[in-house]
Each structure stands twice: as structure tokens, then as C-alpha cells.
Amino acid sequence: MSRVLLTGGTGLVGSSLARELVQKGRKVRALVRSLERGESVLPEECELAEGDVTDIESLRRAVRECSVVYHVAALPEQWLADPSAFRRVNVGGTRNMIEVCLEQGVEKFVYTSTIDVFEVGAEGRVEESQLDPNPRGTHYQRSKQEADRAVTEAMARGLPAVFLHPSGVYGPAPARSPMINDAIIKLVKRKTPALPPGGMPVVLCDDVAAGHLLAEEKAPVGSRYILSESFVSLHEFASVVCEESGCGKVPPVLPVGIAKVTAAAGELVARVTRRPPLLPRGQLHFLLLGVRPLAKKARDELGWNPTPLQDGMRKTLAYLWKEGLL
């Protein structure tokens, strides 16, 4: 059976994808910056290749003898002390991967994009048919837009790419970034004094992994699929966390005006401390947009069937308890 290369394997989506691939009997080579981290996170069946997406020579070694590449690696944070890192990793790393895959003639390039590259329509609706022609509001979003364009342009040179667009990912897998799992932990431990206003679309990491494999198997080159289960307000999300954990208390929701002042002040402080603000302005802007991605295409064409939030939360909390994170 052909070998698969996976980048970003120690992240939330990547580690879930590694497990799914191994369970399907695939031969998986995972590109990791730290062999120690890779060994602690990834299934023992994975072959580890030390390297970095910003180091093209390490990619050439990693891609060798692989017919399929899953390019998941990216910086998903909404704020970094050095914002140039977003272009260096998300754009430069993707361009490096494109060049190596074209050189070595991979048969399928499965690319993890984001819902942020799409235009937001009436009532927050987001579909695969319309990419946003305008630059988005954060360094992260703009870097993912540029990386998405690079993959699109490379198809004219023969890159056999398909695109997956997850919404907010949570679930039973390790992740170092301050993302949704971290918010769950803080809610259970009662370390969240107040919730931001607005809401977000969410999807379980296991379902994102399943969507990637279905796309490799069924999706024609150039196709795009949103992977999102449901939209939930922050208050509703916190209620599910507290109900399923039997712990914690649903915090009050900040008024919009206070949230905006808090976010702006937090970023001013972050410039001095070089530590992430509690509520980045880009994150607040996204929450207030009320983005509602439609995953009908993935359901209809790929047979993708995501897990409802309540069930996914039970799995996530069981994992977090088991790992001693709660």
C-alpha cells in the first residue's frame, strides 16, 4: 500500500488524522519538528521524519516515496508576538510543500484550508462557491487566504489538490494552541470570569479527520468541502460543557461594547508583555460575525456525517479527564 506523508501531525487535526489513517491500515510518515513530541503524540505505527515546512530540503526527504500528502501544518493562533511567523509558516511552508509535491509527482495533495477564506453572505452563511476577494482582518486569516491561493494556482501546474475547510475544531486529541479545548478546560475549572458575546461554528476533530480521508478517496481535483457540524453561541457552548462535565458554572456574557474595549486594551498590553491577550480583536470580530458554514456539500458528495456537539463534548471531556487536564 502506498505511503502517506502527514504534516502537522502533532496538532489537533493532524493527530486525529494520524490515528484514522493508521486504523485504516495506511503507511504513515509524519513530518515533526520534535521527534520526542511526535513519539508522545502519534501512534507508534507512524514513521517519524524530523523536519519543518520552512525547510524545503527536509520536505524533499519526507515526501520521497509518498504518493499522497496531507498538508495540515499551520499556525492556527489568532495572535502572535511576531506576526511575520504567520506568512513564514502558513504561506512559505505551503509554497515549499507545493514545490516538493510537484517535483516528486504526488498523486493527491489533501490541503487543510479554513472557512476563513470564504466570503460571508447574508445571515452569516458561508458556502464553498465564493472565495472572499478581500483581505480578511487578521494576520492568520490573511496568511491562510494567501496559502489557499498558492495551492489553487499550483493546480494549473499539475498539483492534484483537494481542499478541506474546517470550522472551529475541538475534541479528544492533544493541542498546544489556545483553542477550543483550552476554553473547555478553563470552563470546567471555573477560570473563565466572563464569556465573549457572539458564537462560533464547531466540529469534532475526529470528524475532520474522517472528512479528509473521504476527500482523498472520493473528491475530484480542485473540489472544496466545508467541515462544520453546527453554530453555537458562546453561552450555549458553555452550557453544554458545564452540563456534560457536571462541573463549572456558565459565566455571564460580556456586553459587546465592553468586549471591544477589553480586546483593544488587551492587545495594547500584549505588545508590551509579548503574551497573548485574553481576547484578541480578530477573534472577537469573528465571534460577532455569527458565521454559519454550510456543510451540505460534504454530506451529500462525501457521505460525511458529523457528531452532534453534545456527543462530541462527552468524548472530549472523557479524553481531557484521562489525560489529567481537568
N, C-alpha and C positions, 0 to 999 in steps of 0.2 A: 504494500500500500504506500502511496506517495507521502512524503514528509511535508508537514505544515510548519511554517515559521509564524510565531506569535510575538508581537511587540506589546509592551505594556502589560505583561503577564502578572505583575505583582500588584496591579491596581484592582479596583472593584469589578470592572467589567472583564478585564483580562484574566484574572484568576478564576472567575466563573467560567469563562470560555475555555480555559485550560482544562478544567475539570470535565466540562462537557465533551471536549474533543477526546480526552483520554478514555472517558466512558464509552465513546463510540468506537474505540479501538484504533484511533488515529495515532500516527507517529508525530509527536510534537517537539519541536525545538523552540525554546523560549529565549528571546534576547533579554538579558538582565544586566543592569549596571552593577549589581552586587550579587555575587554567587551565594553569599551567606543569606541574603534576603530571599533570593529565589528558592533556595533549599528549604527555607522555613515556611514559604507560602504555597509553592507549586507542588502538584502531585509528583511523587518520586519517579513516575514513568517519563516525566519530561526531561529531555536533553537540554541542558542549560548552555547558552552561548554568551559569554561575557562581552558586553559592548554597549553602544549608545547610539541613538538615532542621529546624533550630531556628528558621529564619527563614521564617515562613509566606508572606510576600509573594514571596520568591524561589521558593517552591514553586508559587505560583499562576502565575508566569510560565513556569516549567519544564513544568508539566502541560498548559498550553494547547496544544490541537490534538493531544494524545496520547490514543489510545484504550485503550492498555494501559500499566500501571505495574508495574514490577518494583521492589519496595521491599526492597533488600538492605542498605542502610546501617545500621550499628550499631557500637557499641564492643564488640569481642569479647574484650578482655583479662579476665583473672581478677583483676587488682589494678590500682587506680589510686590515686594520692596523694589525689585528690579524688573520693571515691566518688559524690558527687552527680551527677557527669557521666553516670553510667550512666542515671539516670532522665531527665536533661535530654535526652540524645540518643536512647536506646533507647525510652523511653516518650513523652517530649514530641515527639520527632521523628516517631514513628509516628502519634501523635494528629494532628499537623499534616498529615501526608500523608493520613490518613483524611479529614479535613475538606475538604481541597482536592479529593480524588478524588470525594467526594460532591457537592461544589459543581459540578464540571465534568462529572460523569456518565461516568466512565471505564467501559469495557466489561469489563475484567478487572483485578483487583488481585492480583498474584502476590507473596505475602509470604514472606520468608525468616525462619522462626522457628528453633527449635533442638530437639534431642532433650531438652534440659533441662526442658522444660515438661511432660513426661510422667512418670507415676508409674513407679517402678522395681519390677518384680514379682519373683517367685521366680527365683533364679539370675541376677539382673540383667536379666531380659527386659524389653524396652520395646516397646510397640506403640502404634498411633495411637488406640486405643479409650479410653484412660484418661488424662485430664489430671490432674496432681498438684494436689489441692486445697490442699496445704500450702505455705507459703513455702519455697523452697529455700535453700541455705546461704550463697550469695554474693550480693553486690550485683548482679553481672552476671546471675546466674540469676533473681533476683527481678525485675530490670528486664525481662527477656525474658518472664517469666510475665505481668507486668502489660501489656506491649505486646501479647502474644498475646491476652489477654482483651479489650483495646481493639478489636482487629481483629474478634474474634468478636462482640462486642456491636454493632459497626457494621454487621454483615450484616443486622441487624434494621431498619436504616435504609436498606438497599439497596446496601451495599457488596458488589460481586461478587468476593469474596476466595477464594483457594485458598492453602493453607499447605504450605510445604516445610520439612522438619526434618532438616538435615544433621547428621552426627556430626562427628568431628574431621577438618578439611579440610586437605589438603596438595596440592602439585602445581606444575606449571610456570606460575607466574604471580607477579607481584610482591605483596609484602605487607610492611607495616611493623610489624605487631604481633608480639610474641614468641610465635609459634605453632609449628606442627609443622615448617614449612620451616626455621625458625631452629634447631630441635633437630637437624634433619638436617645443617645446616651445621656446627654445633658438634661433632657426632659425627665427621664426616669430618675436621675439623681437630684432633681429639683435645682438645677443650676441655671435654669432659664427664667430670669425675672419677668420678662415680657416677650410677647411674640410680635414679629413684624406684621403689618397689615398685608392683605392680598393672599395669593395662593400659588400653587405650582402643579404642573403635571408630573406624575411619578410612574416608575416602572421598576419591577423587581430585577435584580442583576441576573438571576438565573434565566429569566425570560428574554433579557437582552442577548445573553449567550445563545439561547435557542434560536432567536431570530437571525443571528449571524450565521449559524450553521445552515438554517433553511435557505438563506440568501445564497450561500456558496453552492448549495445543491440545486436550487430552482431559479434563481434570479438571472435574467439576461444582462449582459454587459450594459452598463450605463443606467441601470434602474436604481431607484431610491425608495427606501422604506422607513417611515416613521415607526419607532417602537415606543409606545406610550400606553399606559393602562387607563389612567383616569386623572382628572383635575380635582384637586382638593385644596380647600382653604387651609391656612396655617392653623387656625383654630380646630378645624375638623381633623387635621393630621395629628395634632397634639392630643386630641380626644381619643383617637384610635390607639396611640402609643400608651396613654395612661390606662385605658380600658384593658388592653391586651396584656400589659405588664403587671397590672394590679398595683402599680407604684406611681408616684409622682402626682402632680396636680396641674391641671390645664392653666397656664399663665394668662393674664389679661393681654388683650391685643392693643398695641400702641396706636393712637390716632395717627393718621397719615402725616400731618404736619410735624408732629413730634418725631416720628420715624425719620423724616427727611433731614431734620436738624441734627438728629443723633448720628445719622450716616455721614453727613458732611463733616461734623465735628470729629467723628471717629477717624476719618481719613486724614484730616489735618494732624491729629495726634500720631497716626501711624507713620506719617512722613518723618517724624522725629524719632519715634521709638523703633521704627523698622519692623514692627509687629503688626499682623493683620488686624484691621478694625473688626469689631463685633458684627457690624452690619455694613458691608461695602455698598456704596451707592449703586453700582451696577446690579448687584443682587436685589436691592430694594426696587429698582426700576423694573426688573424682570417680574418680581412678585406682583407689582401693581398692574402690570400689563394684563394679567389674567390669561396667559397664553394657554390655548386648548388645542393641542395637536391631535389630528385625526389619524388613527392607525388602521383605518378600514382597508387600505391597500395591502398592508402586511397580513391582515386577517384573511382577506379574500384570495390573494395571489400566492401567499406562502403557507397558508393554513396555520398562522401564528395565533396562539391563544394565551393571553397573559393572565397572570394570577391576580385576583382581586386584592385590594390593599389590605383588608383585614387578615386574609390568609397569609399574605406576604409578610405582614408585620409579625405574625406568630413565628414564622420561620426565622426572621431576622432577630427577634428577641431571644429565641432559643439559642441561636448562634452566639450572640453577644454575652449571654449568661455563661455559656460553655467556655468561652474564651476569657472569662473573668473581667470583662469590660464594664459590667454593670454592678 
